[in-house]
C-alpha cells in the first residue's frame, strides 16, 4: 500500500435485527458479539497502522461518548469524530467526510467502511484494499464484493461484467436483496458477489460523482461542513444546514447511477452480522451446531443459539432445533432461526405498544461511566452506578427526589451544597431534595455505588445542571 488511505467509519444506525442485545440507545457496533472487543473497535483495529491514516468517524450525538470511550480503550486518540445532528443515511455522511478531508488533502483516498462488520483476516483484507489503490487513484469508485457460499437473501448482490479476468472487475449491476429463487440463481451463475457496502475512492472522484448525480446535496452539506464547530474533541456539523439535507443511501445516490464503478472481489470470511442467524454462523459451535454464550446450557439441541447476557440467570435450552434464544435482564427473544430477518418487526410492534425495551438498553452509558436500574416502583428506584477513574458527574439538583448513595467499592468524592467529603466502601451519604450535589471518582479504579432514589417523580429529565465537564445541556 504505497499511499496513505483515510478510513471513514460510519458509526450510526440501530441494528434492530439484533434486538434485544442491540437497541437504538446502544446499537450492535458497540457490543461484543464476537471476540473480546466491540465490532466498532475491531473495525478501527482493522484499519490501523500500515499506510492507513487516523480514521474519520461519523456518528450521532447520542453515541459520541461511547465512541470516545471505546477509542480510548484502543489508545486511539488521533481520530476525527464528526457529529451528525440527525441521521440522514449514508450519502450525506460520505459527502461530509469527503469535504472534510478535502480541506487538508484534496488527493486523499477514502476507505468507506461500516462499523459493524466481521472480517477476521486483517492481512487478507488489507492486501485486497492495497490491490485497489491504483484503480481508485485513476478515478474508479471501487466497491468490495464477497465470494458467496450460500444463497443469501439478507444481502444485496453485485453482478459482474462478462469479462472478469482482470481485477478490479467492472460492475454490471447492483441487485437488491433477492428472494430465495433469485439468490440460488445468482449463486449458481458464478458471476455474482455479495455487496459488502465497503468502498474505496479518491476524494476528488467521489466529489465529482456527487456533482454529476446528486448536485442538490452539495450546497447544504458543504454549508454544514464549513460551519462545523468544535465541541470538546468532536466536530459538530452545522445543525441548520444539515436539516436541509436529503436522507438517501450512497448506493441509491451515487453507486447505482455512476458508470465508473468496479468491484474488488474478497474471498476471505466476512459477515455484516445482519441477524442472529449470522451471529450463530460466526460463533463457535459443537458437533450438533449449538452455539452458547454467557450463562447458557443446552441439552439435546440442534442448530441453536443460546445467548445469556443476564448475570445470575442461567439460560437452559432443552430439545430445541433451529432456534434462537437471547436473554437480557429486561427482555428475552425466542425465535425460529428461519425468521431471524424478521426480528426488526418485533421492535416495531414493541415500539407501537410503548414498551421501553424497544429502544432503551437497560444499561445507560454516560461519558463518566454507566448506570443500570435494579428496581423501580412508583416512589423509589434503585440503581447501580459505575464511575470510571477520573469520571465526574455534573453539578446538579433535583426538584422531585432525594437520593441515598452507598459506596460498594472504591472511593467517591462527593459535593453536597458547599461541602465536600470522601466516601469510602460501606459508607453512605444522603442528598436532600433540591440540594446541589456532585459525585466524582478521584481514584485509579472504577468506583461502584448503589443509589436509592425516593420521591414523587423519578424521571431522568428531573435534572438541573449547573456545571458539566462534558458540555451537556
Beta strands, then each sheet from edge to edge (+ up, - down):
strand 1: 5-11
strand 2: 52-60
strand 3: 80-84
strand 4: 109-114
strand 5: 141-146
strand 6: 157-160
strand 7: 169-175
strand 8: 192-202
strand 9: 229-231
strand 10: 234-236
strand 11: 261-266
strand 12: 290-293
strand 13: 296-299
strand 14: 304-308
strand 15: 315-318
strand 16: 323-327
strand 17: 332-336
strand 18: 363-366
strand 19: 369-376
strand 20: 380-387
strand 21: 395-397
strand 22: 401-409
strand 23: 412-416
strand 24: 419-423
strand 25: 428-431
strand 26: 437-440
strand 27: 447-455
strand 28: 464-467
sheet 1: 9+ 10- 3- 2- 1- 4- 8+ 5- 11- 7+ 6-
sheet 2: 12+ 14+ 16+ 17-
sheet 3: 13+ 15+
sheet 4: 18+ 19- 20+ 27- 22+ 25-
sheet 5: 21+ 28-
sheet 6: 24+ 23- 26+
end
